[in-house]
Amino acid sequence: MVDVSQHNLVPEHTILDEDDVEEVLTEYDIDRTDLPKIERLDPASPDGAEVGDVVKIVRDSRTTDEAVVYRLVVE
């Protein structure tokens, strides 16, 4: 079976620790539930992602070199 998370077109997905999550939420003045969602079983989700975790996704961008987005892991 192919591991989709290792494909070169899938951007880097990283689970944030709680300190980093708090910094992001404070920076954007939002609650955790305001973040866009990603399913726990999504093939691109990092191994070990649990419901309630926040995932940082770093994508290549033509205009800013890289774009960072955050997703809340849901069931």
All heavy atoms as a GROMACS GRO file, in nm:
protein
  594
    1MET      N    1   0.085  -0.118   0.000
    1MET     CA    2   0.000   0.000   0.000
    1MET      C    3   0.090   0.125   0.000
    1MET      O    4   0.195   0.128   0.062
    1MET     CB    5  -0.091  -0.001   0.122
    1MET     CG    6  -0.181   0.120   0.131
    1MET     SD    7  -0.291   0.114   0.270
    1MET     CE    8  -0.438   0.066   0.185
    2VAL      N    9   0.046   0.228  -0.065
    2VAL     CA   10   0.122   0.352  -0.076
    2VAL      C   11   0.097   0.439   0.048
    2VAL      O   12  -0.017   0.456   0.091
    2VAL     CB   13   0.080   0.430  -0.203
    2VAL    CG1   14   0.150   0.564  -0.210
    2VAL    CG2   15   0.109   0.348  -0.327
    3ASP      N   16   0.204   0.495   0.104
    3ASP     CA   17   0.193   0.586   0.218
    3ASP      C   18   0.178   0.728   0.163
    3ASP      O   19   0.276   0.790   0.124
    3ASP     CB   20   0.315   0.574   0.308
    3ASP     CG   21   0.304   0.661   0.432
    3ASP    OD1   22   0.201   0.729   0.451
    3ASP    OD2   23   0.399   0.658   0.511
    4VAL      N   24   0.054   0.778   0.160
    4VAL     CA   25   0.025   0.909   0.101
    4VAL      C   26   0.102   1.020   0.170
    4VAL      O   27   0.147   1.116   0.107
    4VAL     CB   28  -0.127   0.938   0.107
    4VAL    CG1   29  -0.159   1.078   0.060
    4VAL    CG2   30  -0.203   0.836   0.024
    5SER      N   31   0.122   1.008   0.300
    5SER     CA   32   0.188   1.115   0.375
    5SER      C   33   0.333   1.136   0.331
    5SER      O   34   0.391   1.241   0.356
    5SER     CB   35   0.184   1.086   0.525
    5SER     OG   36   0.262   0.973   0.556
    6GLN      N   37   0.392   1.038   0.263
    6GLN     CA   38   0.530   1.050   0.218
    6GLN      C   39   0.541   1.098   0.074
    6GLN      O   40   0.651   1.113   0.021
    6GLN     CB   41   0.601   0.915   0.233
    6GLN     CG   42   0.606   0.866   0.375
    6GLN     CD   43   0.672   0.965   0.469
    6GLN    OE1   44   0.778   1.019   0.439
    6GLN    NE2   45   0.608   0.992   0.581
    7HIS      N   46   0.428   1.122   0.008
    7HIS     CA   47   0.430   1.169  -0.132
    7HIS      C   48   0.487   1.310  -0.138
    7HIS      O   49   0.463   1.392  -0.050
    7HIS     CB   50   0.289   1.165  -0.190
    7HIS     CG   51   0.286   1.180  -0.339
    7HIS    ND1   52   0.298   1.301  -0.400
    7HIS    CD2   53   0.276   1.087  -0.436
    7HIS    CE1   54   0.294   1.284  -0.532
    7HIS    NE2   55   0.280   1.155  -0.555
    8ASN      N   56   0.561   1.340  -0.244
    8ASN     CA   57   0.628   1.472  -0.254
    8ASN      C   58   0.530   1.588  -0.273
    8ASN      O   59   0.569   1.702  -0.255
    8ASN     CB   60   0.734   1.472  -0.363
    8ASN     CG   61   0.676   1.452  -0.502
    8ASN    OD1   62   0.560   1.416  -0.518
    8ASN    ND2   63   0.757   1.474  -0.603
    9LEU      N   64   0.406   1.562  -0.307
    9LEU     CA   65   0.308   1.670  -0.323
    9LEU      C   66   0.230   1.699  -0.194
    9LEU      O   67   0.155   1.796  -0.189
    9LEU     CB   68   0.211   1.638  -0.436
    9LEU     CG   69   0.273   1.634  -0.576
    9LEU    CD1   70   0.168   1.597  -0.680
    9LEU    CD2   71   0.338   1.765  -0.612
   10VAL      N   72   0.246   1.616  -0.093
   10VAL     CA   73   0.178   1.638   0.035
   10VAL      C   74   0.267   1.727   0.120
   10VAL      O   75   0.383   1.695   0.147
   10VAL     CB   76   0.152   1.504   0.107
   10VAL    CG1   77   0.092   1.529   0.245
   10VAL    CG2   78   0.059   1.417   0.024
   11PRO      N   79   0.216   1.843   0.164
   11PRO     CA   80   0.298   1.934   0.245
   11PRO      C   81   0.331   1.874   0.382
   11PRO      O   82   0.265   1.781   0.428
   11PRO     CB   83   0.212   2.059   0.258
   11PRO     CG   84   0.073   2.014   0.234
   11PRO     CD   85   0.081   1.895   0.143
   12GLU      N   86   0.429   1.932   0.447
   12GLU     CA   87   0.472   1.888   0.579
   12GLU      C   88   0.361   1.911   0.683
   12GLU      O   89   0.308   2.021   0.693
   12GLU     CB   90   0.597   1.966   0.619
   12GLU     CG   91   0.646   1.939   0.758
   12GLU     CD   92   0.759   2.031   0.797
   12GLU    OE1   93   0.815   2.101   0.711
   12GLU    OE2   94   0.789   2.034   0.916
   13HIS      N   95   0.327   1.808   0.758
   13HIS     CA   96   0.227   1.814   0.865
   13HIS      C   97   0.298   1.784   0.996
   13HIS      O   98   0.364   1.682   1.009
   13HIS     CB   99   0.117   1.710   0.844
   13HIS     CG  100   0.024   1.739   0.732
   13HIS    ND1  101   0.062   1.752   0.601
   13HIS    CD2  102  -0.110   1.756   0.732
   13HIS    CE1  103  -0.042   1.777   0.526
   13HIS    NE2  104  -0.149   1.780   0.604
   14THR      N  105   0.282   1.872   1.096
   14THR     CA  106   0.346   1.856   1.226
   14THR      C  107   0.246   1.882   1.337
   14THR      O  108   0.172   1.981   1.332
   14THR     CB  109   0.463   1.956   1.241
   14THR    OG1  110   0.548   1.946   1.128
   14THR    CG2  111   0.541   1.929   1.368
   15ILE      N  112   0.244   1.795   1.437
   15ILE     CA  113   0.158   1.817   1.554
   15ILE      C  114   0.226   1.918   1.645
   15ILE      O  115   0.343   1.902   1.680
   15ILE     CB  116   0.133   1.685   1.629
   15ILE    CG1  117   0.065   1.583   1.537
   15ILE    CG2  118   0.049   1.711   1.754
   15ILE    CD1  119   0.055   1.445   1.596
   16LEU      N  120   0.152   2.022   1.684
   16LEU     CA  121   0.207   2.125   1.773
   16LEU      C  122   0.194   2.084   1.919
   16LEU      O  123   0.096   2.020   1.957
   16LEU     CB  124   0.134   2.258   1.754
   16LEU     CG  125   0.148   2.328   1.619
   16LEU    CD1  126   0.069   2.459   1.621
   16LEU    CD2  127   0.293   2.356   1.587
   17ASP      N  128   0.292   2.125   2.001
   17ASP     CA  129   0.277   2.103   2.145
   17ASP      C  130   0.187   2.213   2.201
   17ASP      O  131   0.159   2.313   2.134
   17ASP     CB  132   0.412   2.096   2.217
   17ASP     CG  133   0.494   2.223   2.204
   17ASP    OD1  134   0.436   2.332   2.201
   17ASP    OD2  135   0.618   2.212   2.201
   18GLU      N  136   0.141   2.195   2.323
   18GLU     CA  137   0.041   2.287   2.380
   18GLU      C  138   0.090   2.431   2.391
   18GLU      O  139   0.012   2.525   2.373
   18GLU     CB  140  -0.007   2.236   2.516
   18GLU     CG  141  -0.104   2.121   2.507
   18GLU     CD  142  -0.227   2.154   2.423
   18GLU    OE1  143  -0.290   2.260   2.441
   18GLU    OE2  144  -0.261   2.071   2.336
   19ASP      N  145   0.218   2.452   2.419
   19ASP     CA  146   0.270   2.588   2.427
   19ASP      C  147   0.259   2.659   2.293
   19ASP      O  148   0.218   2.776   2.286
   19ASP     CB  149   0.416   2.589   2.474
   19ASP     CG  150   0.432   2.545   2.618
   19ASP    OD1  151   0.333   2.557   2.695
   19ASP    OD2  152   0.542   2.499   2.654
   20ASP      N  153   0.294   2.588   2.186
   20ASP     CA  154   0.284   2.646   2.051
   20ASP      C  155   0.139   2.671   2.011
   20ASP      O  156   0.108   2.771   1.946
   20ASP     CB  157   0.353   2.556   1.948
   20ASP     CG  158   0.504   2.550   1.966
   20ASP    OD1  159   0.560   2.646   2.023
   20ASP    OD2  160   0.565   2.450   1.923
   21VAL      N  161   0.050   2.580   2.052
   21VAL     CA  162  -0.093   2.599   2.023
   21VAL      C  163  -0.142   2.727   2.088
   21VAL      O  164  -0.211   2.808   2.023
   21VAL     CB  165  -0.176   2.478   2.071
   21VAL    CG1  166  -0.325   2.508   2.060
   21VAL    CG2  167  -0.141   2.353   1.992
   22GLU      N  168  -0.107   2.749   2.213
   22GLU     CA  169  -0.150   2.869   2.284
   22GLU      C  170  -0.097   2.996   2.216
   22GLU      O  171  -0.168   3.096   2.207
   22GLU     CB  172  -0.109   2.864   2.431
   22GLU     CG  173  -0.187   2.763   2.511
   22GLU     CD  174  -0.338   2.782   2.503
   22GLU    OE1  175  -0.386   2.898   2.509
   22GLU    OE2  176  -0.408   2.681   2.488
   23GLU      N  177   0.026   2.992   2.168
   23GLU     CA  178   0.083   3.107   2.097
   23GLU      C  179   0.004   3.138   1.970
   23GLU      O  180  -0.026   3.254   1.942
   23GLU     CB  181   0.229   3.080   2.060
   23GLU     CG  182   0.324   3.088   2.175
   23GLU     CD  183   0.468   3.062   2.133
   23GLU    OE1  184   0.501   3.084   2.015
   23GLU    OE2  185   0.546   3.019   2.219
   24VAL      N  186  -0.031   3.034   1.895
   24VAL     CA  187  -0.107   3.052   1.771
   24VAL      C  188  -0.244   3.109   1.801
   24VAL      O  189  -0.289   3.205   1.737
   24VAL     CB  190  -0.119   2.919   1.694
   24VAL    CG1  191  -0.220   2.930   1.580
   24VAL    CG2  192   0.016   2.874   1.641
   25LEU      N  193  -0.312   3.052   1.900
   25LEU     CA  194  -0.447   3.098   1.934
   25LEU      C  195  -0.446   3.242   1.983
   25LEU      O  196  -0.534   3.320   1.949
   25LEU     CB  197  -0.509   3.006   2.039
   25LEU     CG  198  -0.530   2.860   1.996
   25LEU    CD1  199  -0.588   2.779   2.112
   25LEU    CD2  200  -0.616   2.848   1.872
   26THR      N  201  -0.344   3.277   2.059
   26THR     CA  202  -0.330   3.414   2.108
   26THR      C  203  -0.299   3.510   1.993
   26THR      O  204  -0.357   3.618   1.984
   26THR     CB  205  -0.220   3.423   2.215
   26THR    OG1  206  -0.254   3.335   2.322
   26THR    CG2  207  -0.204   3.564   2.266
   27GLU      N  208  -0.208   3.469   1.906
   27GLU     CA  209  -0.169   3.554   1.793
   27GLU      C  210  -0.289   3.589   1.705
   27GLU      O  211  -0.305   3.702   1.661
   27GLU     CB  212  -0.063   3.483   1.708
   27GLU     CG  213  -0.019   3.562   1.586
   27GLU     CD  214   0.084   3.488   1.503
   27GLU    OE1  215   0.141   3.389   1.549
   27GLU    OE2  216   0.106   3.532   1.388
   28TYR      N  217  -0.375   3.490   1.679
   28TYR     CA  218  -0.490   3.512   1.592
   28TYR      C  219  -0.616   3.549   1.670
   28TYR      O  220  -0.721   3.572   1.608
   28TYR     CB  221  -0.514   3.390   1.504
   28TYR     CG  222  -0.403   3.368   1.404
   28TYR    CD1  223  -0.311   3.265   1.421
   28TYR    CD2  224  -0.389   3.452   1.295
   28TYR    CE1  225  -0.209   3.246   1.330
   28TYR    CE2  226  -0.287   3.433   1.203
   28TYR     CZ  227  -0.197   3.330   1.222
   28TYR     OH  228  -0.095   3.311   1.131
   29ASP      N  229  -0.609   3.550   1.804
   29ASP     CA  230  -0.723   3.583   1.889
   29ASP      C  231  -0.844   3.496   1.855
   29ASP      O  232  -0.953   3.547   1.825
   29ASP     CB  233  -0.758   3.732   1.879
   29ASP     CG  234  -0.855   3.775   1.988
   29ASP    OD1  235  -0.856   3.711   2.095
   29ASP    OD2  236  -0.932   3.870   1.963
   30ILE      N  237  -0.822   3.364   1.858
   30ILE     CA  238  -0.928   3.267   1.826
   30ILE      C  239  -0.928   3.156   1.930
   30ILE      O  240  -0.835   3.143   2.010
   30ILE     CB  241  -0.909   3.206   1.686
   30ILE    CG1  242  -0.773   3.136   1.674
   30ILE    CG2  243  -0.928   3.310   1.577
   30ILE    CD1  244  -0.755   3.057   1.546
   31ASP      N  245  -1.034   3.076   1.929
   31ASP     CA  246  -1.042   2.955   2.009
   31ASP      C  247  -0.998   2.837   1.923
   31ASP      O  248  -1.003   2.844   1.800
   31ASP     CB  249  -1.185   2.930   2.058
   31ASP     CG  250  -1.230   3.036   2.156
   31ASP    OD1  251  -1.148   3.081   2.238
   31ASP    OD2  252  -1.349   3.074   2.150
   32ARG      N  253  -0.962   2.730   1.989
   32ARG     CA  254  -0.920   2.609   1.917
   32ARG      C  255  -1.027   2.563   1.817
   32ARG      O  256  -0.995   2.521   1.707
   32ARG     CB  257  -0.891   2.500   2.020
   32ARG     CG  258  -0.831   2.375   1.965
   32ARG     CD  259  -0.808   2.274   2.077
   32ARG     NE  260  -0.711   2.321   2.172
   32ARG     CZ  261  -0.591   2.266   2.190
   32ARG    NH1  262  -0.556   2.161   2.122
   32ARG    NH2  263  -0.508   2.316   2.279
   33THR      N  264  -1.154   2.573   1.856
   33THR     CA  265  -1.263   2.526   1.769
   33THR      C  266  -1.286   2.616   1.648
   33THR      O  267  -1.360   2.578   1.558
   33THR     CB  268  -1.393   2.512   1.849
   33THR    OG1  269  -1.422   2.638   1.911
   33THR    CG2  270  -1.382   2.403   1.954
   34ASP      N  271  -1.223   2.734   1.645
   34ASP     CA  272  -1.236   2.824   1.530
   34ASP      C  273  -1.144   2.782   1.414
   34ASP      O  274  -1.160   2.831   1.303
   34ASP     CB  275  -1.202   2.968   1.569
   34ASP     CG  276  -1.303   3.026   1.666
   34ASP    OD1  277  -1.421   2.986   1.661
   34ASP    OD2  278  -1.263   3.111   1.748
   35LEU      N  279  -1.048   2.694   1.443
   35LEU     CA  280  -0.955   2.650   1.339
   35LEU      C  281  -1.026   2.561   1.237
   35LEU      O  282  -1.120   2.489   1.272
   35LEU     CB  283  -0.840   2.571   1.401
   35LEU     CG  284  -0.742   2.649   1.487
   35LEU    CD1  285  -0.654   2.552   1.566
   35LEU    CD2  286  -0.657   2.740   1.402
   36PRO      N  287  -0.980   2.562   1.112
   36PRO     CA  288  -1.032   2.465   1.015
   36PRO      C  289  -1.001   2.324   1.065
   36PRO      O  290  -0.910   2.304   1.146
   36PRO     CB  291  -0.953   2.496   0.887
   36PRO     CG  292  -0.898   2.632   0.906
   36PRO     CD  293  -0.881   2.652   1.054
   37LYS      N  294  -1.074   2.226   1.018
   37LYS     CA  295  -1.063   2.090   1.069
   37LYS      C  296  -0.988   1.998   0.971
   37LYS      O  297  -0.984   2.021   0.852
   37LYS     CB  298  -1.202   2.031   1.093
   37LYS     CG  299  -1.301   2.120   1.164
   37LYS     CD  300  -1.259   2.158   1.302
   37LYS     CE  301  -1.364   2.233   1.378
   37LYS     NZ  302  -1.359   2.375   1.370
   38ILE      N  303  -0.930   1.891   1.028
   38ILE     CA  304  -0.873   1.781   0.952
   38ILE      C  305  -0.912   1.654   1.025
   38ILE      O  306  -0.907   1.649   1.150
   38ILE     CB  307  -0.720   1.791   0.936
   38ILE    CG1  308  -0.667   1.680   0.845
   38ILE    CG2  309  -0.650   1.790   1.069
   38ILE    CD1  310  -0.520   1.697   0.805
   39GLU      N  311  -0.957   1.553   0.953
   39GLU     CA  312  -0.999   1.429   1.017
   39GLU      C  313  -0.878   1.350   1.066
   39GLU      O  314  -0.773   1.348   1.001
   39GLU     CB  315  -1.082   1.344   0.921
   39GLU     CG  316  -1.217   1.406   0.893
   39GLU     CD  317  -1.306   1.314   0.811
   39GLU    OE1  318  -1.267   1.200   0.782
   39GLU    OE2  319  -1.416   1.359   0.776
   40ARG      N  320  -0.895   1.284   1.179
   40ARG     CA  321  -0.786   1.206   1.239
   40ARG      C  322  -0.736   1.098   1.144
   40ARG      O  323  -0.617   1.068   1.139
   40ARG     CB  324  -0.835   1.142   1.369
   40ARG     CG  325  -0.728   1.065   1.444
   40ARG     CD  326  -0.782   1.008   1.574
   40ARG     NE  327  -0.889   0.914   1.557
   40ARG     CZ  328  -0.873   0.784   1.527
   40ARG    NH1  329  -0.754   0.735   1.514
   40ARG    NH2  330  -0.978   0.706   1.513
   41LEU      N  331  -0.826   1.040   1.066
   41LEU     CA  332  -0.789   0.932   0.975
   41LEU      C  333  -0.756   0.981   0.834
   41LEU      O  334  -0.738   0.899   0.744
   41LEU     CB  335  -0.900   0.828   0.970
   41LEU     CG  336  -0.928   0.758   1.103
   41LEU    CD1  337  -1.044   0.660   1.089
   41LEU    CD2  338  -0.805   0.688   1.156
   42ASP      N  339  -0.745   1.111   0.815
   42ASP     CA  340  -0.704   1.164   0.685
   42ASP      C  341  -0.567   1.107   0.650
   42ASP      O  342  -0.479   1.104   0.736
   42ASP     CB  343  -0.696   1.317   0.692
   42ASP     CG  344  -0.672   1.382   0.557
   42ASP    OD1  345  -0.564   1.356   0.499
   42ASP    OD2  346  -0.758   1.458   0.512
   43PRO      N  347  -0.548   1.059   0.528
   43PRO     CA  348  -0.420   0.999   0.493
   43PRO      C  349  -0.299   1.092   0.513
   43PRO      O  350  -0.188   1.044   0.534
   43PRO     CB  351  -0.436   0.965   0.344
   43PRO     CG  352  -0.582   0.954   0.322
   43PRO     CD  353  -0.646   1.050   0.420
   44ALA      N  354  -0.320   1.221   0.508
   44ALA     CA  355  -0.208   1.315   0.524
   44ALA      C  356  -0.184   1.352   0.671
   44ALA      O  357  -0.083   1.414   0.702
   44ALA     CB  358  -0.234   1.442   0.444
   45SER      N  359  -0.275   1.312   0.761
   45SER     CA  360  -0.256   1.343   0.903
   45SER      C  361  -0.129   1.276   0.954
   45SER      O  362  -0.100   1.163   0.916
   45SER     CB  363  -0.374   1.294   0.986
   45SER     OG  364  -0.487   1.372   0.965
   46PRO      N  365  -0.056   1.344   1.042
   46PRO     CA  366   0.066   1.282   1.095
   46PRO      C  367   0.034   1.161   1.183
   46PRO      O  368  -0.072   1.156   1.246
   46PRO     CB  369   0.132   1.393   1.176
   46PRO     CG  370   0.035   1.503   1.186
   46PRO     CD  371  -0.075   1.479   1.091
   47ASP      N  372   0.126   1.066   1.187
   47ASP     CA  373   0.109   0.950   1.276
   47ASP      C  374   0.098   0.998   1.419
   47ASP      O  375   0.171   1.088   1.462
   47ASP     CB  376   0.228   0.855   1.262
   47ASP     CG  377   0.235   0.788   1.126
   47ASP    OD1  378   0.130   0.779   1.060
   47ASP    OD2  379   0.345   0.746   1.087
   48GLY      N  380   0.006   0.941   1.492
   48GLY     CA  381  -0.010   0.977   1.632
   48GLY      C  382  -0.102   1.094   1.657
   48GLY      O  383  -0.119   1.135   1.771
   49ALA      N  384  -0.163   1.149   1.551
   49ALA     CA  385  -0.255   1.262   1.570
   49ALA      C  386  -0.380   1.213   1.643
   49ALA      O  387  -0.439   1.113   1.606
   49ALA     CB  388  -0.293   1.323   1.435
   50GLU      N  389  -0.416   1.285   1.748
   50GLU     CA  390  -0.534   1.252   1.827
   50GLU      C  391  -0.635   1.365   1.817
   50GLU      O  392  -0.599   1.480   1.789
   50GLU     CB  393  -0.494   1.233   1.974
   50GLU     CG  394  -0.396   1.120   1.998
   50GLU     CD  395  -0.457   0.982   1.973
   50GLU    OE1  396  -0.581   0.968   1.991
   50GLU    OE2  397  -0.382   0.891   1.936
   51VAL      N  398  -0.761   1.332   1.841
   51VAL     CA  399  -0.867   1.433   1.839
   51VAL      C  400  -0.831   1.544   1.938
   51VAL      O  401  -0.791   1.517   2.050
   51VAL     CB  402  -1.003   1.369   1.876
   51VAL    CG1  403  -1.110   1.476   1.890
   51VAL    CG2  404  -1.043   1.266   1.770
   52GLY      N  405  -0.840   1.669   1.892
   52GLY     CA  406  -0.807   1.783   1.976
   52GLY      C  407  -0.667   1.839   1.950
   52GLY      O  408  -0.638   1.951   1.991
   53ASP      N  409  -0.581   1.762   1.884
   53ASP     CA  410  -0.448   1.812   1.848
   53ASP      C  411  -0.460   1.920   1.742
   53ASP      O  412  -0.558   1.925   1.666
   53ASP     CB  413  -0.359   1.701   1.792
   53ASP     CG  414  -0.311   1.604   1.898
   53ASP    OD1  415  -0.319   1.637   2.018
   53ASP    OD2  416  -0.265   1.494   1.860
   54VAL      N  417  -0.359   2.007   1.736
   54VAL     CA  418  -0.352   2.108   1.630
   54VAL      C  419  -0.233   2.072   1.542
   54VAL      O  420  -0.123   2.046   1.593
   54VAL     CB  421  -0.338   2.250   1.688
   54VAL    CG1  422  -0.317   2.352   1.577
   54VAL    CG2  423  -0.460   2.285   1.770
   55VAL      N  424  -0.257   2.068   1.412
   55VAL     CA  425  -0.155   2.031   1.315
   55VAL      C  426  -0.112   2.156   1.238
   55VAL      O  427  -0.197   2.233   1.191
   55VAL     CB  428  -0.208   1.924   1.217
   55VAL    CG1  429  -0.106   1.893   1.110
   55VAL    CG2  430  -0.249   1.799   1.292
   56LYS      N  431   0.019   2.175   1.228
   56LYS     CA  432   0.076   2.284   1.149
   56LYS      C  433   0.110   2.226   1.012
   56LYS      O  434   0.178   2.124   1.002
   56LYS     CB  435   0.202   2.337   1.217
   56LYS     CG  436   0.274   2.444   1.138
   56LYS     CD  437   0.400   2.485   1.214
   56LYS     CE  438   0.480   2.587   1.138
   56LYS     NZ  439   0.603   2.624   1.210
   57ILE      N  440   0.062   2.293   0.906
   57ILE     CA  441   0.087   2.248   0.769
   57ILE      C  442   0.165   2.358   0.698
   57ILE      O  443   0.122   2.473   0.694
   57ILE     CB  444  -0.045   2.219   0.695
   57ILE    CG1  445  -0.127   2.115   0.774
   57ILE    CG2  446  -0.018   2.173   0.553
   57ILE    CD1  447  -0.267   2.095   0.724
   58VAL      N  448   0.281   2.321   0.645
   58VAL     CA  449   0.367   2.417   0.575
   58VAL      C  450   0.366   2.381   0.427
   58VAL      O  451   0.411   2.274   0.388
   58VAL     CB  452   0.512   2.413   0.630
   58VAL    CG1  453   0.598   2.515   0.556
   58VAL    CG2  454   0.513   2.439   0.779
   59ARG      N  455   0.312   2.473   0.346
   59ARG     CA  456   0.300   2.452   0.202
   59ARG      C  457   0.394   2.546   0.127
   59ARG      O  458   0.420   2.657   0.174
   59ARG     CB  459   0.158   2.482   0.155
   59ARG     CG  460   0.053   2.395   0.212
   59ARG     CD  461  -0.083   2.431   0.151
   59ARG     NE  462  -0.184   2.339   0.195
   59ARG     CZ  463  -0.296   2.374   0.254
   59ARG    NH1  464  -0.321   2.501   0.278
   59ARG    NH2  465  -0.383   2.283   0.291
   60ASP      N  466   0.440   2.503   0.010
   60ASP     CA  467   0.514   2.593  -0.077
   60ASP      C  468   0.419   2.698  -0.131
   60ASP      O  469   0.302   2.670  -0.155
   60ASP     CB  470   0.576   2.516  -0.194
   60ASP     CG  471   0.688   2.424  -0.150
   60ASP    OD1  472   0.750   2.453  -0.046
   60ASP    OD2  473   0.713   2.323  -0.219
   61SER      N  474   0.469   2.819  -0.149
   61SER     CA  475   0.387   2.929  -0.201
   61SER      C  476   0.468   3.009  -0.301
   61SER      O  477   0.585   3.038  -0.279
   61SER     CB  478   0.343   3.020  -0.085
   61SER     OG  479   0.281   3.136  -0.134
   62ARG      N  480   0.406   3.044  -0.410
   62ARG     CA  481   0.474   3.124  -0.512
   62ARG      C  482   0.500   3.266  -0.465
   62ARG      O  483   0.597   3.329  -0.503
   62ARG     CB  484   0.390   3.130  -0.639
   62ARG     CG  485   0.381   3.000  -0.710
   62ARG     CD  486   0.302   3.014  -0.838
   62ARG     NE  487   0.278   2.884  -0.896
   62ARG     CZ  488   0.207   2.864  -1.003
   62ARG    NH1  489   0.150   2.966  -1.064
   62ARG    NH2  490   0.190   2.743  -1.050
   63THR      N  491   0.413   3.317  -0.380
   63THR     CA  492   0.424   3.458  -0.341
   63THR      C  493   0.502   3.479  -0.211
   63THR      O  494   0.565   3.583  -0.194
   63THR     CB  495   0.285   3.522  -0.326
   63THR    OG1  496   0.210   3.445  -0.231
   63THR    CG2  497   0.213   3.526  -0.459
   64THR      N  498   0.498   3.383  -0.118
   64THR     CA  499   0.564   3.403   0.010
   64THR      C  500   0.664   3.293   0.043
   64THR      O  501   0.705   3.278   0.158
   64THR     CB  502   0.461   3.409   0.124
   64THR    OG1  503   0.392   3.284   0.131
   64THR    CG2  504   0.364   3.523   0.106
   65ASP      N  505   0.705   3.214  -0.054
   65ASP     CA  506   0.795   3.100  -0.037
   65ASP      C  507   0.730   2.985   0.037
   65ASP      O  508   0.737   2.872  -0.006
   65ASP     CB  509   0.927   3.138   0.030
   65ASP     CG  510   1.014   3.222  -0.060
   65ASP    OD1  511   1.011   3.203  -0.183
   65ASP    OD2  512   1.087   3.308  -0.006
   66GLU      N  513   0.668   3.013   0.152
   66GLU     CA  514   0.594   2.908   0.220
   66GLU      C  515   0.475   2.969   0.293
   66GLU      O  516   0.480   3.082   0.340
   66GLU     CB  517   0.681   2.828   0.316
   66GLU     CG  518   0.736   2.902   0.433
   66GLU     CD  519   0.822   2.814   0.522
   66GLU    OE1  520   0.880   2.716   0.473
   66GLU    OE2  521   0.832   2.846   0.641
   67ALA      N  522   0.367   2.891   0.298
   67ALA     CA  523   0.245   2.934   0.366
   67ALA      C  524   0.219   2.836   0.480
   67ALA      O  525   0.226   2.714   0.461
   67ALA     CB  526   0.127   2.934   0.269
   68VAL      N  527   0.191   2.890   0.597
   68VAL     CA  528   0.165   2.807   0.715
   68VAL      C  529   0.017   2.816   0.750
   68VAL      O  530  -0.038   2.926   0.759
   68VAL     CB  531   0.250   2.854   0.835
   68VAL    CG1  532   0.219   2.771   0.958
   68VAL    CG2  533   0.397   2.848   0.800
   69VAL      N  534  -0.046   2.700   0.766
   69VAL     CA  535  -0.186   2.694   0.807
   69VAL      C  536  -0.197   2.596   0.924
   69VAL      O  537  -0.109   2.512   0.944
   69VAL     CB  538  -0.280   2.652   0.692
   69VAL    CG1  539  -0.280   2.757   0.582
   69VAL    CG2  540  -0.241   2.517   0.635
   70TYR      N  541  -0.304   2.608   1.000
   70TYR     CA  542  -0.324   2.522   1.116
   70TYR      C  543  -0.459   2.455   1.104
   70TYR      O  544  -0.556   2.513   1.055
   70TYR     CB  545  -0.320   2.606   1.245
   70TYR     CG  546  -0.187   2.677   1.260
   70TYR    CD1  547  -0.172   2.808   1.215
   70TYR    CD2  548  -0.078   2.614   1.316
   70TYR    CE1  549  -0.050   2.873   1.227
   70TYR    CE2  550   0.044   2.678   1.329
   70TYR     CZ  551   0.057   2.808   1.284
   70TYR     OH  552   0.177   2.871   1.294
   71ARG      N  553  -0.467   2.328   1.149
   71ARG     CA  554  -0.590   2.251   1.145
   71ARG      C  555  -0.611   2.181   1.279
   71ARG      O  556  -0.516   2.134   1.341
   71ARG     CB  557  -0.585   2.143   1.036
   71ARG     CG  558  -0.566   2.196   0.895
   71ARG     CD  559  -0.696   2.253   0.842
   71ARG     NE  560  -0.684   2.292   0.704
   71ARG     CZ  561  -0.657   2.414   0.663
   71ARG    NH1  562  -0.635   2.510   0.752
   71ARG    NH2  563  -0.651   2.446   0.535
   72LEU      N  564  -0.737   2.173   1.322
   72LEU     CA  565  -0.775   2.102   1.441
   72LEU      C  566  -0.813   1.959   1.402
   72LEU      O  567  -0.892   1.939   1.310
   72LEU     CB  568  -0.895   2.171   1.509
   72LEU     CG  569  -0.955   2.100   1.630
   72LEU    CD1  570  -0.854   2.095   1.744
   72LEU    CD2  571  -1.083   2.169   1.674
   73VAL      N  572  -0.758   1.861   1.471
   73VAL     CA  573  -0.787   1.720   1.442
   73VAL      C  574  -0.922   1.684   1.503
   73VAL      O  575  -0.945   1.707   1.621
   73VAL     CB  576  -0.676   1.627   1.496
   73VAL    CG1  577  -0.711   1.481   1.469
   73VAL    CG2  578  -0.542   1.664   1.436
   74VAL      N  579  -1.010   1.630   1.419
   74VAL     CA  580  -1.143   1.586   1.463
   74VAL      C  581  -1.163   1.440   1.423
   74VAL      O  582  -1.088   1.386   1.344
   74VAL     CB  583  -1.255   1.674   1.402
   74VAL    CG1  584  -1.246   1.817   1.451
   74VAL    CG2  585  -1.255   1.668   1.252
   75GLU      N  586  -1.265   1.377   1.479
   75GLU     CA  587  -1.295   1.237   1.448
   75GLU      C  588  -1.349   1.219   1.312
   75GLU      O  589  -1.393   1.269   1.232
   75GLU     CB  590  -1.393   1.179   1.550
   75GLU     CG  591  -1.402   1.030   1.545
   75GLU     CD  592  -1.271   0.956   1.567
   75GLU    OE1  593  -1.201   0.984   1.665
   75GLU    OE2  594  -1.236   0.872   1.482
   0.00000   0.00000   0.00000
